[in-house]
Amino acid sequence: MPKSREPQRVRIEDVAEWAGVSIATVSRVLNKTGRVTEETAELVREAVEELGYVPHAAARGLASRKTNTLGIIFPEIAGLFFSALLRGIEAYVAENGYQPLLYSTQGKKLSRHNPLPLNEGNCDGLIIFTDSLDESYLRQLHERGFPMVILHRTPPEGVNIPCITFENKQGARQMMEHLLGVHGYRRIAFLGAEGVEDSTWRELGYREALAAYDVSFGLIGNGKFLEPAARHVVQGWLADGIVPEAIFAADDESARGAIAAIQESGRTVPQEIAVVGFDDTLLAQYWSPPLTTVRAPIEEAGRAAAAQLIRLIRTGQADPLTLLPTELIIRRSCGCPVRNSGR
């Protein structure tokens, strides 16, 4: 990966000139002092984002790289998946003398017109989960030379941002090989999450396995990586008389929703419908029945993201892609007796 260049210093005078206002007006907008029309304020904010302006005090921190803080951006900070990811990040960050600064976008994708409160002024670099920032914002931060690592998302074309992800397609293929080859299931449904890159790769593994076994049945539902959404989808299938032999959920939360819907219908798992998941979150082994799933090294992904970012900050170098291996975990929800059910 090419060494990150230092961001060019943009002056407050440049912002004022771009926006066509006085320096005093720019100062009032940035410091939220004095009265400025919303139209003028928006113009100044647009200039700040377009030029990548960092206020002087923050720029001093940027030049010295001594905030010793790493920004972490999530769409939400909730659930077992995010807890494991944060454990990995926080452990490595602490071991290397940094402090984490967390920010949740609350499910919104931030853009240049909805600016990020984490920047060169309060952190030395960013760990960005999936699509928390839109592509143009990522490009802008990269052009400013701001160190970043992204989790579970391919960087925009032509932009060298280190990426950490799992072997999603291979893990899905392994699961499907088990369902198709060991159990002989043919009517296998897939619960994915539209627009989520991890789910896209897992669905590809699902489709490739069906094709390899010359199975024409394919049923896709949008579980959104959320238990209630997956539950609703499966309830709809069963109400319409669509009863698969097995459901492959692209994450464990969706699998839990599928199990709930099946059991509410009076059917049993796995005797009537098998259910499997992906991730192997902490509680999956304790569900009834215990969940067959693909173990993804979630905590390790957090540590890898922190390690690559700190390396990038310190040396200007990082690995373009860190692809972490997955493992098939067999429990009872697929119809097998317990084998490797522990963690």
Contacts in CASP RR format, 6 or more apart in sequence:
PFRMAT RR
TARGET T0000
AUTHOR 0000-0000-0000
METHOD contacts of the structure
MODEL  1
MPKSREPQRVRIEDVAEWAGVSIATVSRVLNKTGRVTEETAELVREAVEE
LGYVPHAAARGLASRKTNTLGIIFPEIAGLFFSALLRGIEAYVAENGYQP
LLYSTQGKKLSRHNPLPLNEGNCDGLIIFTDSLDESYLRQLHERGFPMVI
LHRTPPEGVNIPCITFENKQGARQMMEHLLGVHGYRRIAFLGAEGVEDST
WRELGYREALAAYDVSFGLIGNGKFLEPAARHVVQGWLADGIVPEAIFAA
DDESARGAIAAIQESGRTVPQEIAVVGFDDTLLAQYWSPPLTTVRAPIEE
AGRAAAAQLIRLIRTGQADPLTLLPTELIIRRSCGCPVRNSGR
1 160 0 8 1.000
1 162 0 8 1.000
1 312 0 8 1.000
1 316 0 8 1.000
1 317 0 8 1.000
1 318 0 8 1.000
1 319 0 8 1.000
1 320 0 8 1.000
2 160 0 8 1.000
3 316 0 8 1.000
3 317 0 8 1.000
4 145 0 8 1.000
4 146 0 8 1.000
4 147 0 8 1.000
4 312 0 8 1.000
4 316 0 8 1.000
5 145 0 8 1.000
6 145 0 8 1.000
7 52 0 8 1.000
7 54 0 8 1.000
7 62 0 8 1.000
7 120 0 8 1.000
7 144 0 8 1.000
7 145 0 8 1.000
7 146 0 8 1.000
8 144 0 8 1.000
9 59 0 8 1.000
10 51 0 8 1.000
10 52 0 8 1.000
10 53 0 8 1.000
10 54 0 8 1.000
11 53 0 8 1.000
12 23 0 8 1.000
12 26 0 8 1.000
12 27 0 8 1.000
12 53 0 8 1.000
12 55 0 8 1.000
12 56 0 8 1.000
13 23 0 8 1.000
14 51 0 8 1.000
14 53 0 8 1.000
15 26 0 8 1.000
15 44 0 8 1.000
15 47 0 8 1.000
15 48 0 8 1.000
15 51 0 8 1.000
15 53 0 8 1.000
16 22 0 8 1.000
16 23 0 8 1.000
16 25 0 8 1.000
16 26 0 8 1.000
18 47 0 8 1.000
18 50 0 8 1.000
18 51 0 8 1.000
19 25 0 8 1.000
19 26 0 8 1.000
19 40 0 8 1.000
19 43 0 8 1.000
19 44 0 8 1.000
19 46 0 8 1.000
19 47 0 8 1.000
20 43 0 8 1.000
21 40 0 8 1.000
21 43 0 8 1.000
21 44 0 8 1.000
25 36 0 8 1.000
25 40 0 8 1.000
25 44 0 8 1.000
26 44 0 8 1.000
26 47 0 8 1.000
27 33 0 8 1.000
28 34 0 8 1.000
28 35 0 8 1.000
28 36 0 8 1.000
29 36 0 8 1.000
29 40 0 8 1.000
29 41 0 8 1.000
29 44 0 8 1.000
29 45 0 8 1.000
30 44 0 8 1.000
30 48 0 8 1.000
30 55 0 8 1.000
36 44 0 8 1.000
45 115 0 8 1.000
46 112 0 8 1.000
46 113 0 8 1.000
47 53 0 8 1.000
48 115 0 8 1.000
49 112 0 8 1.000
49 113 0 8 1.000
49 115 0 8 1.000
49 140 0 8 1.000
50 112 0 8 1.000
52 140 0 8 1.000
52 144 0 8 1.000
54 62 0 8 1.000
54 119 0 8 1.000
54 120 0 8 1.000
54 121 0 8 1.000
55 121 0 8 1.000
57 121 0 8 1.000
58 119 0 8 1.000
58 120 0 8 1.000
58 121 0 8 1.000
58 122 0 8 1.000
59 120 0 8 1.000
59 121 0 8 1.000
61 67 0 8 1.000
61 120 0 8 1.000
61 121 0 8 1.000
62 120 0 8 1.000
62 121 0 8 1.000
65 124 0 8 1.000
65 313 0 8 1.000
67 121 0 8 1.000
67 122 0 8 1.000
67 123 0 8 1.000
67 124 0 8 1.000
68 97 0 8 1.000
68 98 0 8 1.000
68 99 0 8 1.000
68 124 0 8 1.000
69 98 0 8 1.000
69 99 0 8 1.000
69 100 0 8 1.000
69 101 0 8 1.000
69 122 0 8 1.000
69 123 0 8 1.000
69 124 0 8 1.000
70 89 0 8 1.000
70 93 0 8 1.000
70 98 0 8 1.000
70 99 0 8 1.000
70 100 0 8 1.000
70 101 0 8 1.000
70 123 0 8 1.000
70 124 0 8 1.000
70 125 0 8 1.000
70 126 0 8 1.000
70 127 0 8 1.000
70 306 0 8 1.000
70 309 0 8 1.000
70 310 0 8 1.000
71 100 0 8 1.000
71 101 0 8 1.000
71 102 0 8 1.000
71 103 0 8 1.000
71 118 0 8 1.000
71 123 0 8 1.000
71 125 0 8 1.000
71 126 0 8 1.000
71 127 0 8 1.000
72 86 0 8 1.000
72 89 0 8 1.000
72 100 0 8 1.000
72 101 0 8 1.000
72 102 0 8 1.000
72 103 0 8 1.000
72 126 0 8 1.000
72 127 0 8 1.000
72 129 0 8 1.000
73 103 0 8 1.000
73 104 0 8 1.000
73 105 0 8 1.000
73 110 0 8 1.000
73 116 0 8 1.000
73 118 0 8 1.000
73 126 0 8 1.000
73 127 0 8 1.000
73 128 0 8 1.000
73 129 0 8 1.000
73 132 0 8 1.000
73 133 0 8 1.000
74 82 0 8 1.000
74 102 0 8 1.000
74 103 0 8 1.000
74 104 0 8 1.000
74 105 0 8 1.000
74 129 0 8 1.000
74 132 0 8 1.000
75 104 0 8 1.000
75 105 0 8 1.000
75 106 0 8 1.000
75 107 0 8 1.000
75 108 0 8 1.000
75 129 0 8 1.000
75 130 0 8 1.000
75 131 0 8 1.000
75 132 0 8 1.000
76 82 0 8 1.000
76 104 0 8 1.000
76 105 0 8 1.000
76 106 0 8 1.000
76 107 0 8 1.000
77 86 0 8 1.000
77 102 0 8 1.000
77 104 0 8 1.000
79 253 0 8 1.000
80 252 0 8 1.000
80 281 0 8 1.000
80 282 0 8 1.000
80 283 0 8 1.000
81 251 0 8 1.000
81 252 0 8 1.000
81 253 0 8 1.000
81 279 0 8 1.000
81 281 0 8 1.000
81 298 0 8 1.000
83 282 0 8 1.000
84 281 0 8 1.000
84 282 0 8 1.000
84 298 0 8 1.000
84 299 0 8 1.000
85 129 0 8 1.000
85 151 0 8 1.000
85 298 0 8 1.000
85 299 0 8 1.000
85 301 0 8 1.000
85 302 0 8 1.000
86 100 0 8 1.000
86 102 0 8 1.000
86 302 0 8 1.000
87 299 0 8 1.000
87 302 0 8 1.000
88 299 0 8 1.000
88 300 0 8 1.000
88 301 0 8 1.000
88 302 0 8 1.000
88 303 0 8 1.000
88 306 0 8 1.000
89 100 0 8 1.000
89 127 0 8 1.000
89 302 0 8 1.000
89 303 0 8 1.000
89 305 0 8 1.000
89 306 0 8 1.000
90 100 0 8 1.000
91 303 0 8 1.000
92 302 0 8 1.000
92 303 0 8 1.000
92 306 0 8 1.000
92 307 0 8 1.000
92 310 0 8 1.000
93 99 0 8 1.000
93 100 0 8 1.000
93 306 0 8 1.000
93 310 0 8 1.000
96 306 0 8 1.000
96 310 0 8 1.000
98 124 0 8 1.000
98 306 0 8 1.000
98 310 0 8 1.000
101 118 0 8 1.000
101 122 0 8 1.000
101 123 0 8 1.000
103 116 0 8 1.000
103 117 0 8 1.000
103 118 0 8 1.000
105 132 0 8 1.000
108 114 0 8 1.000
109 131 0 8 1.000
109 132 0 8 1.000
109 133 0 8 1.000
109 134 0 8 1.000
110 116 0 8 1.000
110 132 0 8 1.000
110 133 0 8 1.000
110 134 0 8 1.000
110 137 0 8 1.000
111 133 0 8 1.000
111 134 0 8 1.000
111 136 0 8 1.000
111 137 0 8 1.000
112 136 0 8 1.000
112 137 0 8 1.000
112 140 0 8 1.000
116 133 0 8 1.000
116 137 0 8 1.000
118 126 0 8 1.000
119 146 0 8 1.000
120 144 0 8 1.000
120 146 0 8 1.000
124 147 0 8 1.000
124 313 0 8 1.000
125 146 0 8 1.000
125 147 0 8 1.000
125 148 0 8 1.000
125 309 0 8 1.000
125 313 0 8 1.000
126 141 0 8 1.000
126 146 0 8 1.000
126 147 0 8 1.000
126 148 0 8 1.000
126 149 0 8 1.000
126 309 0 8 1.000
127 148 0 8 1.000
127 149 0 8 1.000
127 150 0 8 1.000
127 151 0 8 1.000
127 302 0 8 1.000
127 305 0 8 1.000
127 306 0 8 1.000
127 309 0 8 1.000
128 138 0 8 1.000
128 148 0 8 1.000
128 149 0 8 1.000
128 150 0 8 1.000
128 151 0 8 1.000
128 153 0 8 1.000
129 150 0 8 1.000
129 151 0 8 1.000
129 152 0 8 1.000
129 153 0 8 1.000
130 150 0 8 1.000
130 151 0 8 1.000
130 152 0 8 1.000
130 153 0 8 1.000
130 196 0 8 1.000
130 197 0 8 1.000
130 198 0 8 1.000
131 153 0 8 1.000
133 141 0 8 1.000
135 156 0 8 1.000
138 148 0 8 1.000
138 150 0 8 1.000
138 155 0 8 1.000
138 156 0 8 1.000
138 159 0 8 1.000
138 161 0 8 1.000
139 156 0 8 1.000
139 159 0 8 1.000
141 148 0 8 1.000
142 148 0 8 1.000
142 159 0 8 1.000
142 160 0 8 1.000
142 161 0 8 1.000
147 309 0 8 1.000
147 312 0 8 1.000
147 313 0 8 1.000
147 316 0 8 1.000
148 161 0 8 1.000
148 162 0 8 1.000
148 309 0 8 1.000
148 312 0 8 1.000
149 161 0 8 1.000
149 162 0 8 1.000
149 163 0 8 1.000
149 164 0 8 1.000
149 305 0 8 1.000
149 308 0 8 1.000
149 309 0 8 1.000
149 312 0 8 1.000
149 318 0 8 1.000
150 161 0 8 1.000
150 162 0 8 1.000
150 163 0 8 1.000
150 164 0 8 1.000
151 163 0 8 1.000
151 164 0 8 1.000
151 165 0 8 1.000
151 301 0 8 1.000
151 302 0 8 1.000
151 305 0 8 1.000
152 164 0 8 1.000
152 165 0 8 1.000
152 166 0 8 1.000
152 197 0 8 1.000
152 198 0 8 1.000
152 301 0 8 1.000
153 163 0 8 1.000
153 165 0 8 1.000
153 197 0 8 1.000
154 163 0 8 1.000
154 197 0 8 1.000
155 161 0 8 1.000
155 163 0 8 1.000
160 320 0 8 1.000
162 308 0 8 1.000
162 309 0 8 1.000
162 312 0 8 1.000
162 318 0 8 1.000
162 319 0 8 1.000
162 320 0 8 1.000
162 321 0 8 1.000
162 322 0 8 1.000
163 320 0 8 1.000
163 321 0 8 1.000
163 322 0 8 1.000
164 301 0 8 1.000
164 302 0 8 1.000
164 304 0 8 1.000
164 305 0 8 1.000
164 308 0 8 1.000
164 322 0 8 1.000
164 324 0 8 1.000
165 197 0 8 1.000
165 198 0 8 1.000
165 301 0 8 1.000
165 321 0 8 1.000
165 322 0 8 1.000
165 323 0 8 1.000
165 324 0 8 1.000
166 198 0 8 1.000
166 296 0 8 1.000
166 297 0 8 1.000
166 301 0 8 1.000
166 323 0 8 1.000
166 324 0 8 1.000
166 325 0 8 1.000
166 326 0 8 1.000
167 323 0 8 1.000
167 324 0 8 1.000
167 325 0 8 1.000
167 326 0 8 1.000
168 198 0 8 1.000
168 201 0 8 1.000
168 202 0 8 1.000
168 326 0 8 1.000
169 201 0 8 1.000
169 202 0 8 1.000
169 204 0 8 1.000
169 205 0 8 1.000
169 208 0 8 1.000
170 205 0 8 1.000
170 325 0 8 1.000
170 326 0 8 1.000
171 202 0 8 1.000
171 205 0 8 1.000
171 278 0 8 1.000
171 294 0 8 1.000
171 326 0 8 1.000
171 328 0 8 1.000
172 201 0 8 1.000
172 202 0 8 1.000
172 203 0 8 1.000
172 204 0 8 1.000
172 205 0 8 1.000
172 206 0 8 1.000
172 209 0 8 1.000
172 248 0 8 1.000
172 250 0 8 1.000
172 278 0 8 1.000
172 294 0 8 1.000
173 205 0 8 1.000
173 208 0 8 1.000
173 209 0 8 1.000
174 294 0 8 1.000
174 326 0 8 1.000
174 328 0 8 1.000
175 248 0 8 1.000
175 276 0 8 1.000
175 277 0 8 1.000
175 278 0 8 1.000
175 292 0 8 1.000
175 294 0 8 1.000
175 328 0 8 1.000
176 188 0 8 1.000
176 205 0 8 1.000
176 206 0 8 1.000
176 209 0 8 1.000
176 210 0 8 1.000
176 248 0 8 1.000
177 209 0 8 1.000
178 292 0 8 1.000
178 328 0 8 1.000
178 330 0 8 1.000
178 334 0 8 1.000
179 185 0 8 1.000
179 188 0 8 1.000
179 246 0 8 1.000
179 248 0 8 1.000
179 274 0 8 1.000
179 276 0 8 1.000
179 334 0 8 1.000
180 186 0 8 1.000
180 188 0 8 1.000
180 209 0 8 1.000
180 210 0 8 1.000
180 213 0 8 1.000
180 215 0 8 1.000
181 213 0 8 1.000
182 336 0 8 1.000
183 246 0 8 1.000
183 274 0 8 1.000
183 334 0 8 1.000
183 335 0 8 1.000
183 336 0 8 1.000
185 245 0 8 1.000
185 246 0 8 1.000
185 274 0 8 1.000
186 213 0 8 1.000
186 215 0 8 1.000
186 217 0 8 1.000
186 245 0 8 1.000
187 217 0 8 1.000
187 219 0 8 1.000
187 243 0 8 1.000
187 244 0 8 1.000
187 245 0 8 1.000
187 246 0 8 1.000
188 206 0 8 1.000
188 210 0 8 1.000
188 215 0 8 1.000
188 217 0 8 1.000
188 218 0 8 1.000
188 219 0 8 1.000
188 244 0 8 1.000
188 245 0 8 1.000
188 246 0 8 1.000
188 247 0 8 1.000
188 248 0 8 1.000
189 218 0 8 1.000
189 219 0 8 1.000
189 220 0 8 1.000
189 221 0 8 1.000
189 237 0 8 1.000
189 244 0 8 1.000
189 246 0 8 1.000
189 247 0 8 1.000
189 248 0 8 1.000
190 203 0 8 1.000
190 206 0 8 1.000
190 218 0 8 1.000
190 219 0 8 1.000
190 220 0 8 1.000
190 221 0 8 1.000
190 247 0 8 1.000
190 248 0 8 1.000
190 249 0 8 1.000
190 250 0 8 1.000
191 221 0 8 1.000
191 222 0 8 1.000
191 223 0 8 1.000
191 230 0 8 1.000
191 233 0 8 1.000
191 234 0 8 1.000
191 247 0 8 1.000
191 248 0 8 1.000
191 249 0 8 1.000
191 250 0 8 1.000
191 254 0 8 1.000
191 255 0 8 1.000
191 258 0 8 1.000
192 199 0 8 1.000
192 202 0 8 1.000
192 203 0 8 1.000
192 220 0 8 1.000
192 221 0 8 1.000
192 222 0 8 1.000
192 223 0 8 1.000
192 224 0 8 1.000
192 225 0 8 1.000
192 249 0 8 1.000
192 250 0 8 1.000
192 251 0 8 1.000
192 254 0 8 1.000
193 199 0 8 1.000
193 222 0 8 1.000
193 223 0 8 1.000
193 224 0 8 1.000
193 225 0 8 1.000
193 250 0 8 1.000
193 251 0 8 1.000
193 254 0 8 1.000
194 222 0 8 1.000
194 224 0 8 1.000
196 225 0 8 1.000
198 250 0 8 1.000
199 225 0 8 1.000
199 250 0 8 1.000
199 251 0 8 1.000
202 250 0 8 1.000
202 278 0 8 1.000
203 220 0 8 1.000
203 250 0 8 1.000
206 248 0 8 1.000
210 216 0 8 1.000
210 217 0 8 1.000
210 218 0 8 1.000
219 237 0 8 1.000
219 242 0 8 1.000
219 244 0 8 1.000
221 233 0 8 1.000
222 229 0 8 1.000
222 233 0 8 1.000
223 229 0 8 1.000
223 230 0 8 1.000
223 233 0 8 1.000
223 249 0 8 1.000
223 250 0 8 1.000
223 254 0 8 1.000
224 230 0 8 1.000
224 254 0 8 1.000
225 250 0 8 1.000
225 251 0 8 1.000
225 253 0 8 1.000
225 254 0 8 1.000
226 253 0 8 1.000
226 254 0 8 1.000
227 253 0 8 1.000
227 254 0 8 1.000
227 256 0 8 1.000
227 257 0 8 1.000
227 260 0 8 1.000
228 257 0 8 1.000
229 254 0 8 1.000
230 249 0 8 1.000
230 253 0 8 1.000
230 254 0 8 1.000
230 255 0 8 1.000
230 256 0 8 1.000
230 257 0 8 1.000
230 258 0 8 1.000
230 261 0 8 1.000
231 257 0 8 1.000
231 258 0 8 1.000
231 260 0 8 1.000
231 261 0 8 1.000
232 261 0 8 1.000
233 261 0 8 1.000
234 247 0 8 1.000
234 257 0 8 1.000
234 258 0 8 1.000
234 261 0 8 1.000
234 262 0 8 1.000
235 261 0 8 1.000
235 264 0 8 1.000
235 265 0 8 1.000
236 242 0 8 1.000
237 243 0 8 1.000
237 244 0 8 1.000
238 261 0 8 1.000
238 262 0 8 1.000
238 265 0 8 1.000
238 267 0 8 1.000
243 272 0 8 1.000
243 273 0 8 1.000
244 273 0 8 1.000
245 273 0 8 1.000
245 274 0 8 1.000
246 270 0 8 1.000
246 273 0 8 1.000
246 274 0 8 1.000
246 275 0 8 1.000
246 276 0 8 1.000
246 334 0 8 1.000
247 255 0 8 1.000
247 258 0 8 1.000
247 262 0 8 1.000
247 273 0 8 1.000
247 274 0 8 1.000
247 275 0 8 1.000
247 276 0 8 1.000
248 276 0 8 1.000
248 277 0 8 1.000
249 255 0 8 1.000
249 257 0 8 1.000
249 258 0 8 1.000
249 275 0 8 1.000
249 276 0 8 1.000
249 277 0 8 1.000
249 278 0 8 1.000
250 277 0 8 1.000
250 278 0 8 1.000
251 277 0 8 1.000
251 278 0 8 1.000
251 279 0 8 1.000
252 277 0 8 1.000
252 278 0 8 1.000
252 279 0 8 1.000
252 280 0 8 1.000
252 281 0 8 1.000
252 284 0 8 1.000
252 291 0 8 1.000
252 293 0 8 1.000
253 281 0 8 1.000
254 277 0 8 1.000
255 275 0 8 1.000
255 276 0 8 1.000
255 277 0 8 1.000
255 278 0 8 1.000
255 284 0 8 1.000
255 291 0 8 1.000
255 293 0 8 1.000
255 333 0 8 1.000
256 287 0 8 1.000
256 291 0 8 1.000
258 275 0 8 1.000
259 269 0 8 1.000
259 275 0 8 1.000
259 287 0 8 1.000
259 289 0 8 1.000
259 291 0 8 1.000
259 333 0 8 1.000
262 268 0 8 1.000
262 269 0 8 1.000
262 272 0 8 1.000
262 273 0 8 1.000
262 275 0 8 1.000
263 269 0 8 1.000
267 273 0 8 1.000
269 275 0 8 1.000
269 289 0 8 1.000
269 333 0 8 1.000
270 289 0 8 1.000
270 332 0 8 1.000
270 333 0 8 1.000
270 334 0 8 1.000
270 335 0 8 1.000
271 335 0 8 1.000
274 292 0 8 1.000
274 333 0 8 1.000
274 334 0 8 1.000
274 335 0 8 1.000
275 291 0 8 1.000
275 292 0 8 1.000
275 333 0 8 1.000
275 334 0 8 1.000
276 291 0 8 1.000
276 292 0 8 1.000
276 293 0 8 1.000
276 294 0 8 1.000
276 333 0 8 1.000
276 334 0 8 1.000
277 284 0 8 1.000
277 291 0 8 1.000
277 292 0 8 1.000
277 293 0 8 1.000
277 294 0 8 1.000
278 293 0 8 1.000
278 294 0 8 1.000
278 296 0 8 1.000
279 293 0 8 1.000
279 294 0 8 1.000
279 295 0 8 1.000
279 296 0 8 1.000
279 298 0 8 1.000
280 293 0 8 1.000
280 294 0 8 1.000
280 295 0 8 1.000
280 296 0 8 1.000
280 329 0 8 1.000
280 343 0 8 1.000
281 298 0 8 1.000
282 343 0 8 1.000
284 290 0 8 1.000
284 291 0 8 1.000
284 293 0 8 1.000
284 331 0 8 1.000
285 291 0 8 1.000
285 331 0 8 1.000
285 341 0 8 1.000
285 342 0 8 1.000
285 343 0 8 1.000
287 333 0 8 1.000
289 331 0 8 1.000
289 332 0 8 1.000
289 333 0 8 1.000
290 331 0 8 1.000
290 332 0 8 1.000
290 333 0 8 1.000
290 338 0 8 1.000
290 341 0 8 1.000
291 331 0 8 1.000
291 333 0 8 1.000
292 329 0 8 1.000
292 330 0 8 1.000
292 331 0 8 1.000
292 332 0 8 1.000
292 333 0 8 1.000
292 334 0 8 1.000
292 335 0 8 1.000
292 336 0 8 1.000
293 329 0 8 1.000
293 331 0 8 1.000
294 326 0 8 1.000
294 327 0 8 1.000
294 328 0 8 1.000
294 329 0 8 1.000
295 326 0 8 1.000
295 327 0 8 1.000
295 328 0 8 1.000
295 329 0 8 1.000
296 324 0 8 1.000
296 326 0 8 1.000
297 324 0 8 1.000
297 325 0 8 1.000
297 326 0 8 1.000
300 324 0 8 1.000
301 324 0 8 1.000
304 322 0 8 1.000
304 324 0 8 1.000
308 318 0 8 1.000
308 319 0 8 1.000
308 322 0 8 1.000
309 318 0 8 1.000
311 317 0 8 1.000
311 318 0 8 1.000
312 318 0 8 1.000
329 340 0 8 1.000
329 341 0 8 1.000
329 342 0 8 1.000
330 336 0 8 1.000
330 338 0 8 1.000
330 339 0 8 1.000
330 340 0 8 1.000
330 341 0 8 1.000
331 338 0 8 1.000
331 339 0 8 1.000
331 341 0 8 1.000
332 338 0 8 1.000
332 341 0 8 1.000
END
